[in-house]
Amino acid sequence: MQYYVKAVYAGLVTGLGSLLAAIQAGTGVEIGDLGSASWITVGLATLLAVGGVLGLQSAPASVSTSVRTN
């Protein structure tokens, strides 16, 4: 359950941050003025944040902690 809470928190922070960046990109831009490309960017950023947290937590220990030395 802890991993899901972290994933939701990461998704929320990332989604709001990318939404803020999209709004501040132009002068006088409001949420209703955002185009579909901006909403896709916000959605993808949120999805990647959630997937990154869940993916890192469920990775096998050999993958997440190994350092290759050649």
mmCIF file of the N, C-alpha and C atoms, coordinates in Angstrom:
data_MODEL
# 
_entry.id   MODEL 
# 
loop_
_atom_site.group_PDB 
_atom_site.id 
_atom_site.type_symbol 
_atom_site.label_atom_id 
_atom_site.label_alt_id 
_atom_site.label_comp_id 
_atom_site.label_asym_id 
_atom_site.label_entity_id 
_atom_site.label_seq_id 
_atom_site.pdbx_PDB_ins_code 
_atom_site.Cartn_x 
_atom_site.Cartn_y 
_atom_site.Cartn_z 
_atom_site.occupancy 
_atom_site.B_iso_or_equiv 
_atom_site.pdbx_formal_charge 
_atom_site.auth_seq_id 
_atom_site.auth_comp_id 
_atom_site.auth_asym_id 
_atom_site.auth_atom_id 
_atom_site.pdbx_PDB_model_num 
ATOM 1   N N  . MET A 1 1  ? 0.823  -1.198 0.000   1.00 0.00 ? 1  MET A N  1 
ATOM 2   C CA . MET A 1 1  ? 0.000  0.000  0.000   1.00 0.00 ? 1  MET A CA 1 
ATOM 3   C C  . MET A 1 1  ? 0.861  1.254  0.000   1.00 0.00 ? 1  MET A C  1 
ATOM 4   N N  . GLN A 1 2  ? 2.001  1.182  0.659   1.00 0.00 ? 2  GLN A N  1 
ATOM 5   C CA . GLN A 1 2  ? 2.890  2.341  0.747   1.00 0.00 ? 2  GLN A CA 1 
ATOM 6   C C  . GLN A 1 2  ? 3.361  2.799  -0.634  1.00 0.00 ? 2  GLN A C  1 
ATOM 7   N N  . TYR A 1 3  ? 3.608  1.845  -1.520  1.00 0.00 ? 3  TYR A N  1 
ATOM 8   C CA . TYR A 1 3  ? 4.093  2.184  -2.851  1.00 0.00 ? 3  TYR A CA 1 
ATOM 9   C C  . TYR A 1 3  ? 3.032  2.927  -3.657  1.00 0.00 ? 3  TYR A C  1 
ATOM 10  N N  . TYR A 1 4  ? 1.788  2.556  -3.470  1.00 0.00 ? 4  TYR A N  1 
ATOM 11  C CA . TYR A 1 4  ? 0.709  3.224  -4.194  1.00 0.00 ? 4  TYR A CA 1 
ATOM 12  C C  . TYR A 1 4  ? 0.529  4.660  -3.732  1.00 0.00 ? 4  TYR A C  1 
ATOM 13  N N  . VAL A 1 5  ? 0.690  4.890  -2.438  1.00 0.00 ? 5  VAL A N  1 
ATOM 14  C CA . VAL A 1 5  ? 0.585  6.250  -1.912  1.00 0.00 ? 5  VAL A CA 1 
ATOM 15  C C  . VAL A 1 5  ? 1.716  7.108  -2.465  1.00 0.00 ? 5  VAL A C  1 
ATOM 16  N N  . LYS A 1 6  ? 2.912  6.552  -2.535  1.00 0.00 ? 6  LYS A N  1 
ATOM 17  C CA . LYS A 1 6  ? 4.049  7.279  -3.110  1.00 0.00 ? 6  LYS A CA 1 
ATOM 18  C C  . LYS A 1 6  ? 3.818  7.555  -4.592  1.00 0.00 ? 6  LYS A C  1 
ATOM 19  N N  . ALA A 1 7  ? 3.251  6.600  -5.293  1.00 0.00 ? 7  ALA A N  1 
ATOM 20  C CA . ALA A 1 7  ? 2.993  6.778  -6.724  1.00 0.00 ? 7  ALA A CA 1 
ATOM 21  C C  . ALA A 1 7  ? 1.932  7.844  -6.956  1.00 0.00 ? 7  ALA A C  1 
ATOM 22  N N  . VAL A 1 8  ? 0.889  7.849  -6.141  1.00 0.00 ? 8  VAL A N  1 
ATOM 23  C CA . VAL A 1 8  ? -0.153 8.869  -6.276  1.00 0.00 ? 8  VAL A CA 1 
ATOM 24  C C  . VAL A 1 8  ? 0.419  10.246 -5.955  1.00 0.00 ? 8  VAL A C  1 
ATOM 25  N N  . TYR A 1 9  ? 1.218  10.327 -4.921  1.00 0.00 ? 9  TYR A N  1 
ATOM 26  C CA . TYR A 1 9  ? 1.842  11.603 -4.562  1.00 0.00 ? 9  TYR A CA 1 
ATOM 27  C C  . TYR A 1 9  ? 2.754  12.099 -5.691  1.00 0.00 ? 9  TYR A C  1 
ATOM 28  N N  . ALA A 1 10 ? 3.574  11.214 -6.250  1.00 0.00 ? 10 ALA A N  1 
ATOM 29  C CA . ALA A 1 10 ? 4.459  11.598 -7.348  1.00 0.00 ? 10 ALA A CA 1 
ATOM 30  C C  . ALA A 1 10 ? 3.657  12.042 -8.567  1.00 0.00 ? 10 ALA A C  1 
ATOM 31  N N  . GLY A 1 11 ? 2.585  11.340 -8.857  1.00 0.00 ? 11 GLY A N  1 
ATOM 32  C CA . GLY A 1 11 ? 1.740  11.714 -9.987  1.00 0.00 ? 11 GLY A CA 1 
ATOM 33  C C  . GLY A 1 11 ? 1.059  13.053 -9.779  1.00 0.00 ? 11 GLY A C  1 
ATOM 34  N N  . LEU A 1 12 ? 0.596  13.301 -8.570  1.00 0.00 ? 12 LEU A N  1 
ATOM 35  C CA . LEU A 1 12 ? -0.062 14.565 -8.260  1.00 0.00 ? 12 LEU A CA 1 
ATOM 36  C C  . LEU A 1 12 ? 0.906  15.742 -8.362  1.00 0.00 ? 12 LEU A C  1 
ATOM 37  N N  . VAL A 1 13 ? 2.070  15.599 -7.774  1.00 0.00 ? 13 VAL A N  1 
ATOM 38  C CA . VAL A 1 13 ? 3.067  16.672 -7.819  1.00 0.00 ? 13 VAL A CA 1 
ATOM 39  C C  . VAL A 1 13 ? 3.528  16.930 -9.251  1.00 0.00 ? 13 VAL A C  1 
ATOM 40  N N  . THR A 1 14 ? 3.792  15.869 -9.993  1.00 0.00 ? 14 THR A N  1 
ATOM 41  C CA . THR A 1 14 ? 4.246  16.020 -11.373 1.00 0.00 ? 14 THR A CA 1 
ATOM 42  C C  . THR A 1 14 ? 3.152  16.602 -12.261 1.00 0.00 ? 14 THR A C  1 
ATOM 43  N N  . GLY A 1 15 ? 1.937  16.130 -12.090 1.00 0.00 ? 15 GLY A N  1 
ATOM 44  C CA . GLY A 1 15 ? 0.827  16.637 -12.894 1.00 0.00 ? 15 GLY A CA 1 
ATOM 45  C C  . GLY A 1 15 ? 0.570  18.112 -12.658 1.00 0.00 ? 15 GLY A C  1 
ATOM 46  N N  . LEU A 1 16 ? 0.552  18.507 -11.382 1.00 0.00 ? 16 LEU A N  1 
ATOM 47  C CA . LEU A 1 16 ? 0.334  19.923 -11.072 1.00 0.00 ? 16 LEU A CA 1 
ATOM 48  C C  . LEU A 1 16 ? 1.506  20.793 -11.536 1.00 0.00 ? 16 LEU A C  1 
ATOM 49  N N  . GLY A 1 17 ? 2.713  20.269 -11.403 1.00 0.00 ? 17 GLY A N  1 
ATOM 50  C CA . GLY A 1 17 ? 3.884  21.023 -11.853 1.00 0.00 ? 17 GLY A CA 1 
ATOM 51  C C  . GLY A 1 17 ? 3.903  21.221 -13.356 1.00 0.00 ? 17 GLY A C  1 
ATOM 52  N N  . SER A 1 18 ? 3.575  20.178 -14.094 1.00 0.00 ? 18 SER A N  1 
ATOM 53  C CA . SER A 1 18 ? 3.565  20.316 -15.549 1.00 0.00 ? 18 SER A CA 1 
ATOM 54  C C  . SER A 1 18 ? 2.387  21.179 -16.014 1.00 0.00 ? 18 SER A C  1 
ATOM 55  N N  . LEU A 1 19 ? 1.278  21.125 -15.293 1.00 0.00 ? 19 LEU A N  1 
ATOM 56  C CA . LEU A 1 19 ? 0.151  21.999 -15.613 1.00 0.00 ? 19 LEU A CA 1 
ATOM 57  C C  . LEU A 1 19 ? 0.522  23.459 -15.372 1.00 0.00 ? 19 LEU A C  1 
ATOM 58  N N  . LEU A 1 20 ? 1.198  23.724 -14.279 1.00 0.00 ? 20 LEU A N  1 
ATOM 59  C CA . LEU A 1 20 ? 1.662  25.081 -13.992 1.00 0.00 ? 20 LEU A CA 1 
ATOM 60  C C  . LEU A 1 20 ? 2.635  25.569 -15.067 1.00 0.00 ? 20 LEU A C  1 
ATOM 61  N N  . ALA A 1 21 ? 3.541  24.701 -15.498 1.00 0.00 ? 21 ALA A N  1 
ATOM 62  C CA . ALA A 1 21 ? 4.485  25.081 -16.548 1.00 0.00 ? 21 ALA A CA 1 
ATOM 63  C C  . ALA A 1 21 ? 3.770  25.371 -17.864 1.00 0.00 ? 21 ALA A C  1 
ATOM 64  N N  . ALA A 1 22 ? 2.742  24.585 -18.172 1.00 0.00 ? 22 ALA A N  1 
ATOM 65  C CA . ALA A 1 22 ? 1.988  24.819 -19.409 1.00 0.00 ? 22 ALA A CA 1 
ATOM 66  C C  . ALA A 1 22 ? 1.225  26.131 -19.348 1.00 0.00 ? 22 ALA A C  1 
ATOM 67  N N  . ILE A 1 23 ? 0.693  26.466 -18.180 1.00 0.00 ? 23 ILE A N  1 
ATOM 68  C CA . ILE A 1 23 ? -0.050 27.719 -18.043 1.00 0.00 ? 23 ILE A CA 1 
ATOM 69  C C  . ILE A 1 23 ? 0.885  28.915 -18.098 1.00 0.00 ? 23 ILE A C  1 
ATOM 70  N N  . GLN A 1 24 ? 2.060  28.794 -17.491 1.00 0.00 ? 24 GLN A N  1 
ATOM 71  C CA . GLN A 1 24 ? 3.001  29.907 -17.467 1.00 0.00 ? 24 GLN A CA 1 
ATOM 72  C C  . GLN A 1 24 ? 3.784  30.064 -18.762 1.00 0.00 ? 24 GLN A C  1 
ATOM 73  N N  . ALA A 1 25 ? 3.618  29.151 -19.689 1.00 0.00 ? 25 ALA A N  1 
ATOM 74  C CA . ALA A 1 25 ? 4.373  29.218 -20.948 1.00 0.00 ? 25 ALA A CA 1 
ATOM 75  C C  . ALA A 1 25 ? 3.976  30.417 -21.789 1.00 0.00 ? 25 ALA A C  1 
ATOM 76  N N  . GLY A 1 26 ? 2.755  30.857 -21.678 1.00 0.00 ? 26 GLY A N  1 
ATOM 77  C CA . GLY A 1 26 ? 2.285  31.998 -22.469 1.00 0.00 ? 26 GLY A CA 1 
ATOM 78  C C  . GLY A 1 26 ? 1.744  33.091 -21.569 1.00 0.00 ? 26 GLY A C  1 
ATOM 79  N N  . THR A 1 27 ? 1.575  34.247 -22.141 1.00 0.00 ? 27 THR A N  1 
ATOM 80  C CA . THR A 1 27 ? 1.050  35.379 -21.385 1.00 0.00 ? 27 THR A CA 1 
ATOM 81  C C  . THR A 1 27 ? -0.473 35.338 -21.398 1.00 0.00 ? 27 THR A C  1 
ATOM 82  N N  . GLY A 1 28 ? -1.078 35.398 -20.243 1.00 0.00 ? 28 GLY A N  1 
ATOM 83  C CA . GLY A 1 28 ? -2.525 35.412 -20.139 1.00 0.00 ? 28 GLY A CA 1 
ATOM 84  C C  . GLY A 1 28 ? -3.189 34.088 -20.470 1.00 0.00 ? 28 GLY A C  1 
ATOM 85  N N  . VAL A 1 29 ? -2.491 33.001 -20.339 1.00 0.00 ? 29 VAL A N  1 
ATOM 86  C CA . VAL A 1 29 ? -3.043 31.684 -20.650 1.00 0.00 ? 29 VAL A CA 1 
ATOM 87  C C  . VAL A 1 29 ? -3.769 31.147 -19.421 1.00 0.00 ? 29 VAL A C  1 
ATOM 88  N N  . GLU A 1 30 ? -4.968 30.629 -19.632 1.00 0.00 ? 30 GLU A N  1 
ATOM 89  C CA . GLU A 1 30 ? -5.745 30.009 -18.563 1.00 0.00 ? 30 GLU A CA 1 
ATOM 90  C C  . GLU A 1 30 ? -5.925 28.533 -18.885 1.00 0.00 ? 30 GLU A C  1 
ATOM 91  N N  . ILE A 1 31 ? -6.487 27.797 -17.951 1.00 0.00 ? 31 ILE A N  1 
ATOM 92  C CA . ILE A 1 31 ? -6.657 26.356 -18.151 1.00 0.00 ? 31 ILE A CA 1 
ATOM 93  C C  . ILE A 1 31 ? -7.517 26.070 -19.386 1.00 0.00 ? 31 ILE A C  1 
ATOM 94  N N  . GLY A 1 32 ? -8.529 26.864 -19.605 1.00 0.00 ? 32 GLY A N  1 
ATOM 95  C CA . GLY A 1 32 ? -9.397 26.663 -20.769 1.00 0.00 ? 32 GLY A CA 1 
ATOM 96  C C  . GLY A 1 32 ? -8.713 26.941 -22.091 1.00 0.00 ? 32 GLY A C  1 
ATOM 97  N N  . ASP A 1 33 ? -7.609 27.674 -22.057 1.00 0.00 ? 33 ASP A N  1 
ATOM 98  C CA . ASP A 1 33 ? -6.896 28.016 -23.279 1.00 0.00 ? 33 ASP A CA 1 
ATOM 99  C C  . ASP A 1 33 ? -5.874 26.960 -23.694 1.00 0.00 ? 33 ASP A C  1 
ATOM 100 N N  . LEU A 1 34 ? -5.623 25.980 -22.853 1.00 0.00 ? 34 LEU A N  1 
ATOM 101 C CA . LEU A 1 34 ? -4.613 24.968 -23.169 1.00 0.00 ? 34 LEU A CA 1 
ATOM 102 C C  . LEU A 1 34 ? -5.098 24.078 -24.300 1.00 0.00 ? 34 LEU A C  1 
ATOM 103 N N  . GLY A 1 35 ? -4.195 23.791 -25.202 1.00 0.00 ? 35 GLY A N  1 
ATOM 104 C CA . GLY A 1 35 ? -4.534 22.925 -26.331 1.00 0.00 ? 35 GLY A CA 1 
ATOM 105 C C  . GLY A 1 35 ? -4.364 21.460 -25.979 1.00 0.00 ? 35 GLY A C  1 
ATOM 106 N N  . SER A 1 36 ? -4.686 20.616 -26.922 1.00 0.00 ? 36 SER A N  1 
ATOM 107 C CA . SER A 1 36 ? -4.606 19.175 -26.675 1.00 0.00 ? 36 SER A CA 1 
ATOM 108 C C  . SER A 1 36 ? -3.166 18.715 -26.468 1.00 0.00 ? 36 SER A C  1 
ATOM 109 N N  . ALA A 1 37 ? -2.213 19.363 -27.119 1.00 0.00 ? 37 ALA A N  1 
ATOM 110 C CA . ALA A 1 37 ? -0.807 18.982 -26.937 1.00 0.00 ? 37 ALA A CA 1 
ATOM 111 C C  . ALA A 1 37 ? -0.353 19.237 -25.506 1.00 0.00 ? 37 ALA A C  1 
ATOM 112 N N  . SER A 1 38 ? -0.811 20.325 -24.914 1.00 0.00 ? 38 SER A N  1 
ATOM 113 C CA . SER A 1 38 ? -0.449 20.615 -23.526 1.00 0.00 ? 38 SER A CA 1 
ATOM 114 C C  . SER A 1 38 ? -1.054 19.589 -22.574 1.00 0.00 ? 38 SER A C  1 
ATOM 115 N N  . TRP A 1 39 ? -2.299 19.207 -22.817 1.00 0.00 ? 39 TRP A N  1 
ATOM 116 C CA . TRP A 1 39 ? -2.939 18.220 -21.957 1.00 0.00 ? 39 TRP A CA 1 
ATOM 117 C C  . TRP A 1 39 ? -2.293 16.846 -22.113 1.00 0.00 ? 39 TRP A C  1 
ATOM 118 N N  . ILE A 1 40 ? -1.870 16.506 -23.319 1.00 0.00 ? 40 ILE A N  1 
ATOM 119 C CA . ILE A 1 40 ? -1.169 15.243 -23.530 1.00 0.00 ? 40 ILE A CA 1 
ATOM 120 C C  . ILE A 1 40 ? 0.155  15.246 -22.789 1.00 0.00 ? 40 ILE A C  1 
ATOM 121 N N  . THR A 1 41 ? 0.854  16.378 -22.812 1.00 0.00 ? 41 THR A N  1 
ATOM 122 C CA . THR A 1 41 ? 2.122  16.486 -22.095 1.00 0.00 ? 41 THR A CA 1 
ATOM 123 C C  . THR A 1 41 ? 1.914  16.333 -20.594 1.00 0.00 ? 41 THR A C  1 
ATOM 124 N N  . VAL A 1 42 ? 0.888  16.970 -20.054 1.00 0.00 ? 42 VAL A N  1 
ATOM 125 C CA . VAL A 1 42 ? 0.581  16.844 -18.620 1.00 0.00 ? 42 VAL A CA 1 
ATOM 126 C C  . VAL A 1 42 ? 0.250  15.395 -18.283 1.00 0.00 ? 42 VAL A C  1 
ATOM 127 N N  . GLY A 1 43 ? -0.555 14.761 -19.105 1.00 0.00 ? 43 GLY A N  1 
ATOM 128 C CA . GLY A 1 43 ? -0.928 13.369 -18.858 1.00 0.00 ? 43 GLY A CA 1 
ATOM 129 C C  . GLY A 1 43 ? 0.249  12.415 -18.937 1.00 0.00 ? 43 GLY A C  1 
ATOM 130 N N  . LEU A 1 44 ? 1.093  12.594 -19.929 1.00 0.00 ? 44 LEU A N  1 
ATOM 131 C CA . LEU A 1 44 ? 2.268  11.727 -20.064 1.00 0.00 ? 44 LEU A CA 1 
ATOM 132 C C  . LEU A 1 44 ? 3.248  11.918 -18.913 1.00 0.00 ? 44 LEU A C  1 
ATOM 133 N N  . ALA A 1 45 ? 3.450  13.155 -18.484 1.00 0.00 ? 45 ALA A N  1 
ATOM 134 C CA . ALA A 1 45 ? 4.346  13.405 -17.356 1.00 0.00 ? 45 ALA A CA 1 
ATOM 135 C C  . ALA A 1 45 ? 3.822  12.732 -16.095 1.00 0.00 ? 45 ALA A C  1 
ATOM 136 N N  . THR A 1 46 ? 2.520  12.828 -15.883 1.00 0.00 ? 46 THR A N  1 
ATOM 137 C CA . THR A 1 46 ? 1.909  12.194 -14.718 1.00 0.00 ? 46 THR A CA 1 
ATOM 138 C C  . THR A 1 46 ? 2.028  10.672 -14.797 1.00 0.00 ? 46 THR A C  1 
ATOM 139 N N  . LEU A 1 47 ? 1.742  10.125 -15.958 1.00 0.00 ? 47 LEU A N  1 
ATOM 140 C CA . LEU A 1 47 ? 1.828  8.683  -16.143 1.00 0.00 ? 47 LEU A CA 1 
ATOM 141 C C  . LEU A 1 47 ? 3.254  8.170  -15.945 1.00 0.00 ? 47 LEU A C  1 
ATOM 142 N N  . LEU A 1 48 ? 4.225  8.892  -16.459 1.00 0.00 ? 48 LEU A N  1 
ATOM 143 C CA . LEU A 1 48 ? 5.617  8.478  -16.287 1.00 0.00 ? 48 LEU A CA 1 
ATOM 144 C C  . LEU A 1 48 ? 6.059  8.557  -14.832 1.00 0.00 ? 48 LEU A C  1 
ATOM 145 N N  . ALA A 1 49 ? 5.584  9.549  -14.101 1.00 0.00 ? 49 ALA A N  1 
ATOM 146 C CA . ALA A 1 49 ? 5.941  9.657  -12.684 1.00 0.00 ? 49 ALA A CA 1 
ATOM 147 C C  . ALA A 1 49 ? 5.361  8.496  -11.886 1.00 0.00 ? 49 ALA A C  1 
ATOM 148 N N  . VAL A 1 50 ? 4.099  8.193  -12.125 1.00 0.00 ? 50 VAL A N  1 
ATOM 149 C CA . VAL A 1 50 ? 3.459  7.079  -11.414 1.00 0.00 ? 50 VAL A CA 1 
ATOM 150 C C  . VAL A 1 50 ? 4.102  5.755  -11.811 1.00 0.00 ? 50 VAL A C  1 
ATOM 151 N N  . GLY A 1 51 ? 4.301  5.555  -13.085 1.00 0.00 ? 51 GLY A N  1 
ATOM 152 C CA . GLY A 1 51 ? 4.932  4.327  -13.554 1.00 0.00 ? 51 GLY A CA 1 
ATOM 153 C C  . GLY A 1 51 ? 6.365  4.179  -13.082 1.00 0.00 ? 51 GLY A C  1 
ATOM 154 N N  . GLY A 1 52 ? 7.067  5.292  -12.997 1.00 0.00 ? 52 GLY A N  1 
ATOM 155 C CA . GLY A 1 52 ? 8.441  5.236  -12.508 1.00 0.00 ? 52 GLY A CA 1 
ATOM 156 C C  . GLY A 1 52 ? 8.524  4.814  -11.062 1.00 0.00 ? 52 GLY A C  1 
ATOM 157 N N  . VAL A 1 53 ? 7.635  5.334  -10.236 1.00 0.00 ? 53 VAL A N  1 
ATOM 158 C CA . VAL A 1 53 ? 7.636  4.954  -8.822  1.00 0.00 ? 53 VAL A CA 1 
ATOM 159 C C  . VAL A 1 53 ? 7.237  3.493  -8.664  1.00 0.00 ? 53 VAL A C  1 
ATOM 160 N N  . LEU A 1 54 ? 6.191  3.078  -9.330  1.00 0.00 ? 54 LEU A N  1 
ATOM 161 C CA . LEU A 1 54 ? 5.752  1.689  -9.207  1.00 0.00 ? 54 LEU A CA 1 
ATOM 162 C C  . LEU A 1 54 ? 6.751  0.729  -9.843  1.00 0.00 ? 54 LEU A C  1 
ATOM 163 N N  . GLY A 1 55 ? 7.350  1.124  -10.950 1.00 0.00 ? 55 GLY A N  1 
ATOM 164 C CA . GLY A 1 55 ? 8.327  0.264  -11.611 1.00 0.00 ? 55 GLY A CA 1 
ATOM 165 C C  . GLY A 1 55 ? 9.596  0.079  -10.815 1.00 0.00 ? 55 GLY A C  1 
ATOM 166 N N  . LEU A 1 56 ? 10.054 1.139  -10.175 1.00 0.00 ? 56 LEU A N  1 
ATOM 167 C CA . LEU A 1 56 ? 11.264 1.031  -9.365  1.00 0.00 ? 56 LEU A CA 1 
ATOM 168 C C  . LEU A 1 56 ? 11.029 0.198  -8.112  1.00 0.00 ? 56 LEU A C  1 
ATOM 169 N N  . GLN A 1 57 ? 9.842  0.284  -7.552  1.00 0.00 ? 57 GLN A N  1 
ATOM 170 C CA . GLN A 1 57 ? 9.546  -0.470 -6.340  1.00 0.00 ? 57 GLN A CA 1 
ATOM 171 C C  . GLN A 1 57 ? 9.404  -1.955 -6.616  1.00 0.00 ? 57 GLN A C  1 
ATOM 172 N N  . SER A 1 58 ? 8.961  -2.313 -7.801  1.00 0.00 ? 58 SER A N  1 
ATOM 173 C CA . SER A 1 58 ? 8.730  -3.723 -8.100  1.00 0.00 ? 58 SER A CA 1 
ATOM 174 C C  . SER A 1 58 ? 9.882  -4.361 -8.871  1.00 0.00 ? 58 SER A C  1 
ATOM 175 N N  . ALA A 1 59 ? 10.950 -3.606 -9.116  1.00 0.00 ? 59 ALA A N  1 
ATOM 176 C CA . ALA A 1 59 ? 12.088 -4.166 -9.848  1.00 0.00 ? 59 ALA A CA 1 
ATOM 177 C C  . ALA A 1 59 ? 12.807 -5.197 -8.973  1.00 0.00 ? 59 ALA A C  1 
ATOM 178 N N  . PRO A 1 60 ? 13.344 -6.239 -9.576  1.00 0.00 ? 60 PRO A N  1 
ATOM 179 C CA . PRO A 1 60 ? 14.107 -7.216 -8.792  1.00 0.00 ? 60 PRO A CA 1 
ATOM 180 C C  . PRO A 1 60 ? 15.330 -6.560 -8.170  1.00 0.00 ? 60 PRO A C  1 
ATOM 181 N N  . ALA A 1 61 ? 15.738 -7.063 -7.037  1.00 0.00 ? 61 ALA A N  1 
ATOM 182 C CA . ALA A 1 61 ? 16.867 -6.473 -6.316  1.00 0.00 ? 61 ALA A CA 1 
ATOM 183 C C  . ALA A 1 61 ? 18.143 -6.494 -7.153  1.00 0.00 ? 61 ALA A C  1 
ATOM 184 N N  . SER A 1 62 ? 18.304 -7.506 -7.984  1.00 0.00 ? 62 SER A N  1 
ATOM 185 C CA . SER A 1 62 ? 19.520 -7.579 -8.797  1.00 0.00 ? 62 SER A CA 1 
ATOM 186 C C  . SER A 1 62 ? 19.570 -6.485 -9.845  1.00 0.00 ? 62 SER A C  1 
ATOM 187 N N  . VAL A 1 63 ? 18.420 -6.008 -10.285 1.00 0.00 ? 63 VAL A N  1 
ATOM 188 C CA . VAL A 1 63 ? 18.366 -4.962 -11.283 1.00 0.00 ? 63 VAL A CA 1 
ATOM 189 C C  . VAL A 1 63 ? 18.522 -3.584 -10.646 1.00 0.00 ? 63 VAL A C  1 
ATOM 190 N N  . SER A 1 64 ? 17.840 -3.374 -9.540  1.00 0.00 ? 64 SER A N  1 
ATOM 191 C CA . SER A 1 64 ? 17.810 -2.041 -8.950  1.00 0.00 ? 64 SER A CA 1 
ATOM 192 C C  . SER A 1 64 ? 19.044 -1.706 -8.133  1.00 0.00 ? 64 SER A C  1 
ATOM 193 N N  . THR A 1 65 ? 19.831 -2.699 -7.731  1.00 0.00 ? 65 THR A N  1 
ATOM 194 C CA . THR A 1 65 ? 20.992 -2.413 -6.879  1.00 0.00 ? 65 THR A CA 1 
ATOM 195 C C  . THR A 1 65 ? 22.323 -2.823 -7.488  1.00 0.00 ? 65 THR A C  1 
ATOM 196 N N  . SER A 1 66 ? 22.288 -3.498 -8.624  1.00 0.00 ? 66 SER A N  1 
ATOM 197 C CA . SER A 1 66 ? 23.548 -3.966 -9.190  1.00 0.00 ? 66 SER A CA 1 
ATOM 198 C C  . SER A 1 66 ? 24.279 -2.858 -9.933  1.00 0.00 ? 66 SER A C  1 
ATOM 199 N N  . VAL A 1 67 ? 25.584 -2.884 -9.809  1.00 0.00 ? 67 VAL A N  1 
ATOM 200 C CA . VAL A 1 67 ? 26.447 -1.962 -10.533 1.00 0.00 ? 67 VAL A CA 1 
ATOM 201 C C  . VAL A 1 67 ? 27.394 -2.816 -11.355 1.00 0.00 ? 67 VAL A C  1 
ATOM 202 N N  . ARG A 1 68 ? 27.352 -2.605 -12.632 1.00 0.00 ? 68 ARG A N  1 
ATOM 203 C CA . ARG A 1 68 ? 28.180 -3.419 -13.520 1.00 0.00 ? 68 ARG A CA 1 
ATOM 204 C C  . ARG A 1 68 ? 29.599 -2.883 -13.514 1.00 0.00 ? 68 ARG A C  1 
ATOM 205 N N  . THR A 1 69 ? 30.544 -3.749 -13.279 1.00 0.00 ? 69 THR A N  1 
ATOM 206 C CA . THR A 1 69 ? 31.962 -3.354 -13.280 1.00 0.00 ? 69 THR A CA 1 
ATOM 207 C C  . THR A 1 69 ? 32.702 -4.196 -14.293 1.00 0.00 ? 69 THR A C  1 
ATOM 208 N N  . ASN A 1 70 ? 33.018 -3.601 -15.405 1.00 0.00 ? 70 ASN A N  1 
ATOM 209 C CA . ASN A 1 70 ? 33.780 -4.298 -16.458 1.00 0.00 ? 70 ASN A CA 1 
ATOM 210 C C  . ASN A 1 70 ? 35.073 -3.587 -16.689 1.00 0.00 ? 70 ASN A C  1 
# 
